[in-house]
């Protein structure tokens, strides 16, 4: 079935057919000057799931992310801490990479540091000047926004009513307050600068990404993603720069924007003291809970963080673990036999529903709903499965959940607990109910419950293991 992606630029669904050429996707990466918070994590996990699905579904994909290691925020933080901007950026880049490993974000093909593309940045600026879209002042080089007639087409922003907090550099020498920096003339006191045709300085924020993507993906590519908060002015500026420099439209075939993470319906921010880092979250909860929280809402919708959402995610994962545990019991004690048409048909129906949801603009709530409908459809009939059917169903589910980066470990109990189960069975068969109850109590003390089923005793953990 065809893949459909909602394009923020047009407000329409765009059709992507499989091709011999891989899709090219760029997602705005981190500005490395502090810890990763769960708002950043949502974007990273979301596009990691998209990439995993596309590859599993047979789409070729090259996934690129940038690392902003040259930025005013980095320089300001470095001055506060009394270290060089380069040292600060490398420290937080290392922290970011460790965080991505913890989050199981494994699908990015290449991370590209802005500082490694200074030559490409300067070449793109020279082209913009030559084409009349940029001009030089004593402070640097600026893009002349009103020269690009399509500026504002992504965000629908009224340029005459732009609010001042949108990272628009104040400079009385600019032709227009909206004009944004391509190159900032600075002194070496800032700790990071390069020689250029416009004097010692460093690149502006927006030009870094288009220089990187033009070099590695070309002047036009398929998908550009990022958080909703980057739509204006950052992504708007990217379109203006690249289309002005190349003369080709559209710069990107489809724009994808991930909704904000809110806390009690307010945007998560340090100033409101509702800021939660990934490190702090993972001290309390598993990465599977965080990933499940992300897929529980459509990527374009806000995600309202709460302890209730955490518990809902934990409960959902526990349901999957319990079902997989039952399949493990069937694999040991179930009857012999082949995989029936009924089981094959149920998996095929679920596969179709899963793919239909994912290819409809990556509707992860609907996709995960298809998996839970499949699980809930078995109920007590799980004990009637053959060992081969149990293995087939387990493999199917693990493959589908792996698209979301979720990992479910074996539910096998320790040998000591299994020995208690055998002891209880012997006591139960011999009608020594006191001994059977004592064994059950020992099993519960070890953190497990024993359930009598048509195929024998089944153990399940009293609490989902994280």
Secondary structure, 3 states (H helix, E strand, C coil): CCEEEEECCCCEEEEECCCCCCEEEEECCCECCCCCEHHHHHHHHHHHHHHHHHHHCCCCEEEEEEEECCCHHHHHHHHHHCCCHHHHHHHHHHHHHHHHHHCCCCCCCEEEEHHHHHHHHHHHHHHHHHCCCEEEECCEEEECHHHCCCCCCCCCCCHHHCCCCCCCCCCCCCCCCCCEEEEEECCHHHCCCECCCCCCEEECHHHHHHHHHHHHCCCCEEEEEEEHHHHHHHHHHHHHHHHHHHCCCCCEEEEEEECCEEECCEECCCCCCCCCEHHHHHHHCCHHHHHHHHHCCCCCCCEEECHHHHHHHHHHHHHHHHHHHHHHHHHHHCECCCCCHHHHHHHHHHHHHHHHHHCECCCHHHHHHHHHHHHHCCHHHHHHCEHHHHHHHHHHHHHHHHCCCCCCCCCCCCHHHHHHHHHHHHHHHCCCHHHHHHHHHHHHHCCEEEEEECCEEEEEECCCCC
